[in-house]
Every structure is written in C-alpha cells, then in structure tokens.
C-alpha cells in the first residue's frame, strides 16, 4: 500500500490531486460504480445454492457478494440477506427453515444465527449419512 501511495504521490505534486487519483483508481467514477452495483445485484438475485456445495461455501459466496455491494455503496440490510438465503437454499434445508419459523421470528433472525442453525443441520446430516465421506482414506488389504 505504501508503494502505491508513493507512486501516485510521485506523479502528482498536490496531495489533493493524489487523493483524487487514489479515489478514482479504487472507488471508480459514478458510472463504473453503477455498473458494478448492477452486476453484483444481478449476481445476488440469481444466486442459488448448488447441490454439491456446503452451507459454508454458499454462505461465503453470499457474504462476499454482499460485501462487494456494500463497498460499492449499495444498501444491503441483514433482513434482505437472510431472506435471500432462505429462498435460495436447497430442498434438504426446508425442514430446518420450517422449524426455525416455529421457534423464532424470521424477520428478526441474523445471518449468523441462520448460518449456525444450517451448519448444525448439515453436520447432523453428514454424521447420519451412510454414504462414504469424500475425504476418507481408502485402506487396501492383500488377500492371502
């Protein structure tokens, strides 16, 4: 970061001009910012959890996109993020969502609470599953 500031400050004699260049380089102009917001918003709206992805992977993807939108100046409420996650989850989580609705007011649940509940559900399902674990070590035996 210091190197970037130094290079930009060498190009300009005025600190204000250097700051404006930094702002333009990292924040972009209004048109670029609007295009980023549109692209991120479209990705956010179209996002769905994929069958082969874990809750943690999906959550990381959603929150990364939400952070990009917020950095670009878009308002993203916690409720909107929770609602998006609830409607875009796989069918196997519908029972958990239903039980959460019975226990809590989903309009007041935080992203962290939702993710914690879903992670617990996913872990329980993995423990009960009779399918071999993907990362299991396969032991070979020699027959005599």
N, C-alpha and C positions, 0 to 999 in steps of 0.2 A: 504494500500500500504506500509506503514511504517513497518507493521508487516511482510509482505512478504520479504521486503528488509532485515529486521533484521534476520529472519530465515535463509535466504540464506547467509547473511554475517556471521552468526554464523557457518555455515557449511564450510566456506572457510576462510583461513587466508589471502589470497591475494585478493585485491579489483578487479583486472582484472579478476580473476577466478570467483568471484561473479557476475560481469557484464556478463561474458560469459554464466554463468548458467541462468541468467535472460533472456538474449537474446535467448538462446536455448528454454527456457520454454515458452516465449511469442511469439517469432517470428518463432521458429522451424528451423529445418535444411532445406537445399535446397530441398531435396526430399519431405518432408512434405509440404513445401511451394508450390512446383509444383503441388502436389496432390490437395491442397486447391484451387489453381488457376484453375485447370482443373474442379473441382467440381463446383466452383462458376461460371465459364464460361459456363458450360453446363446448369446450372440453369438459367443463364441470357439469353442464346439463346433460351431456351424452354419456357420462361416465357410469359404468355398471361394473359390479363385481364379477370377475371371471371365475368360472367353475374351478380352475386349477390354482387359484390364488388363495392365500391365507388372509385372515382378518387383518393381521399386522401389515402385510404387504398392501392390502387395499386401503387401510387407514393412512399409511404413509403416503400413498399416491394422492388420496383426497386432501390431506392436510398440506402437502407440498403445493398442490394446485390452489388451495385456499390462501396460502401464504403469498403465492405469486399474485393473486388477485388483490390481496390487501396491500402489497408493496406497490402495485400499480394504481392504488387509490380507490379501489372498489370496496364498498361496504359489504362485509360478509358476517352476518350475525351467527352466533352459536346455534341458534334455533334452525336457521337455514341449512347449516352444515349437518346437523342432526337429522333433519327431515330428509335431506338428500341421501344420507347414509341409510336411513330406514327404508326408503323406497327403492334403493338400488342394490340391496342385499340379495343373496341367493335364497331360494325357497327353503333350504335347510335351516335358515335362521328365523323363519316366520313364527315358529312356536315360541322361541325366546322373546321375540318382539311382542307377541301376544301376552306373554306372562309379565313382561315389563309394563305393558299398558295397564294390566290389572294392579300392579304394585305401585306404580309411580305415574305422575302426570308427565307424559312425554313432551309436553310443551316447555317443561322446566328441567329436563334432564340435560346434563352437559355431555359434550363429546367424550370426555374422559370416562364418565360413568357408563355410557353406551359401549364404548370400546372395551372397557374392563369386563362388562357382562358378556359381550360377544366372544372375547378371548377365553373366558372361563367356559363358555358353551363349546367352543371349538376344541379346547383341551380335553374336556369331558368326552366329547365325541371321539377324539383321537384315542383316548385310553380304552374306550369301549369297542372301538373298531377291531374287527377280526382281520382286517387287511394288513399285510406286512408293511412295516414302516419303510418309507422311501430310502432312508439313510441307514438302514440296518446292515450289519456286516454279515455276509454270507459265509457260513462255515462249510468247508468241503471235507469229506471223510473218504478214506481209502477203504475199499472193500477187500477183505482177505480171501 
